């Protein structure tokens, strides 16, 4: 059976799609980037909350000392 006839059958199409790895690296890098972005977003949210709390304390100190 030639390779061309295998590729035309539905099972052959599925097999050829499963063997292709050309885009796998790009997908892996995309997933790694997404995880890093989520980590950065979570840490920046925490830092933002801490900074907001600090400025609120400073503001209340300045208001009460007047």
N, C-alpha and C positions, 0 to 999 in steps of 0.2 A: 504494500500500500504506500503510495507516495505521500510525501509531507503535505502537498497541496490538497489532496482529498481528505486528509485528517483535519486540516484546518477549516474545511467547509462544513463539517458535521457540527452539531451543537456541542457535543462532548469535546470535540477537538478545539472549538473556540474557547470553551471554558478552560481546557488544559493550557492552551497558549496564553490566556490571560493570567492564569495562576503562575506560569513560568516567567512572566515578564517582571523584572525587578528594576527597570530603569527609573521609574518614579518613586520607588520605595525610599530612597535616600532623601529626596525632597520632602516627602511626607514625614519622615522621622525628624528631619531638621525643623519642620513646621511644628510638630508636636513638642519638641524640646523648647522652641521659642515660645510657644503658648504657655508651657509650664513656668518658664522664666518670667514671662509677662504677668502671670497670675501672682507669682511670688513677689514681684516688684510692686504690683498694685496693692497687695495685702500689707506689705511693709510700709508703703507710703501712706496708706490709710491710717495705720497705727501711729506713724510719725506725725501726721496731720492732727490727729486727735490729741496727742501729747502736746504739740505746739499750741493748739487752741486752748487747752487747759492752762498752760503756762501763761498765755496772754490774758486769759480771764482772771487768773490770780493777780497778775500785775495790775490789771484794770481795777479790780476791786480794792487792791491796796492803795492805788492812786486816788480813788474816789473817797475812801474812808479817811485818808490823811489830809484832805482839804479842809 
